[in-house]
Amino acid sequence: MHLPVDTKTTIKLVQFTDTHIFADPDERFDGVDTAATLKRIIEFAGTEEDWPPHLALVTGDLVHDPVTKAYQRFYSLFGELEVPVCCLPGNHDDPDCMDAHLNSGTISTTKIITAGNWRILLLNTWMRGTHAGHLPEEELNWLDTMLKKQSQGYALICLHHPPVSIASPWMDAMALDNPDDLFTVLDRYQHVKGLVWGHIHQEYTAQRKGVALYGTPSTCVQFTPHADRYRRDDLAPACRWLQLGPGNEINTWVSYADME
Ligand SMILES: [Fe+2]
């Protein structure tokens, strides 16, 4: 996908993640109506200064159970946004089902977006039968090729599973299982400036060798940082704003919706 902006433009992105939409509208995630919280955070984002963004990213666990009906509900919730929406899979998704149902109108499962001075690359860390993530060799080779081909500008990488420990044992047990393979590729390129993910349902920020690392809270239930096992946090549904500046700078912050 190509966004028609010039190289002097600051690219405005909003990230929604772990939307966990159910096929059945009466199902709940720990008592939470995930479609209602998604509507709330989308509505809230629409009142913020950076709306409309150039692009919305949805970084996995789009649905709770990967069936057609759930993706149709997801599609109708995001179809009203009037900005391009690019989606990548999480452990609760089915990449084939996503590809089949999320590639029309403004919604897409494209893996690469070019915009001004930036390239945004979306990785698939989905692995059948587990909540952990993995980057297979073909995905790593694809990333390496895309980064090698980029002769100017900067890159932002998006994925579902964290490639670093977040010091929460039950979450770390289902992180990306081959982060060293990812970092071996990234360390070859100076123009990779940021990595952003979902999965952890909480905010996380770090730096590694000049690359900014960002984990983003969910649009539904949040998890308590540093917990040994599942523990729900009482924070509101959230999204992350990212501004990708023409001179390689990334400005980012997380917005939590006010809940009535
Ligand atoms: Fe999730």
Residues whose N, C-alpha, C, O or C-beta is under 5 A from the ligand:
A	BS01	LIG	D18 D61 H199
